[in-house]
Amino acid sequence: MLAYQAVMFRAAGTAAGAALLGARGRRLHLAGRVVRDDWQGRARAELHLDDAAGAD
């Protein structure tokens, strides 16, 4: 299984935040943009989410 780093700001209390919190083991539709993250001298790609919804 592949793991990805993603973050969504100001998601608390929104439908997108609820979709993310309830997604354990479910498929999601995600919208966002890939940005470069330079944390502690290590460069990697990170997905900054704009929206999320269940794919069911």
C-alpha positions as CSV (number, residue, x, y, z in Angstrom):
1,M,0.0,0.0,0.0
2,L,1.2,3.5,-0.8
3,A,1.0,6.3,1.7
4,Y,0.6,10.0,0.8
5,Q,1.0,13.1,2.8
6,A,-2.0,15.5,2.6
7,V,-3.4,18.4,4.6
8,M,-6.6,20.4,4.6
9,F,-6.8,23.7,6.4
10,R,-10.0,25.1,8.1
11,A,-11.9,21.8,7.5
12,A,-13.5,21.5,11.0
13,G,-17.2,21.8,10.9
14,T,-17.4,21.5,7.1
15,A,-18.9,18.7,4.9
16,A,-15.4,18.1,3.5
17,G,-14.0,17.7,7.1
18,A,-16.8,15.3,8.0
19,A,-16.1,13.3,4.8
20,L,-12.4,13.0,5.8
21,L,-13.1,12.0,9.4
22,G,-15.6,9.3,8.3
23,A,-13.6,7.9,5.5
24,R,-11.8,5.1,7.3
25,G,-11.5,2.3,4.6
26,R,-13.8,4.2,2.1
27,R,-12.9,5.7,-1.2
28,L,-12.9,9.5,-1.5
29,H,-13.0,12.1,-4.3
30,L,-10.3,14.7,-3.5
31,A,-9.6,18.1,-5.0
32,G,-6.4,20.0,-4.3
33,R,-3.0,20.9,-5.5
34,V,0.4,19.4,-5.1
35,V,3.0,21.6,-3.4
36,R,6.6,21.2,-2.4
37,D,7.1,20.7,1.3
38,D,10.6,21.5,2.7
39,W,10.3,20.3,6.3
40,Q,13.5,19.8,8.2
41,G,15.7,20.0,5.1
42,R,13.8,17.2,3.3
43,A,11.9,18.0,0.1
44,R,8.8,16.1,-0.7
45,A,5.4,16.5,-2.4
46,E,2.4,17.2,-0.3
47,L,-1.3,17.4,-1.4
48,H,-3.1,20.5,-0.1
49,L,-6.8,19.6,-0.2
50,D,-9.5,22.1,-1.2
51,D,-12.4,19.7,-1.1
52,A,-13.3,16.1,-0.2
53,A,-16.4,13.9,-0.6
54,G,-17.3,10.3,-0.3
55,A,-17.1,8.3,-3.6
56,D,-19.9,6.0,-2.6
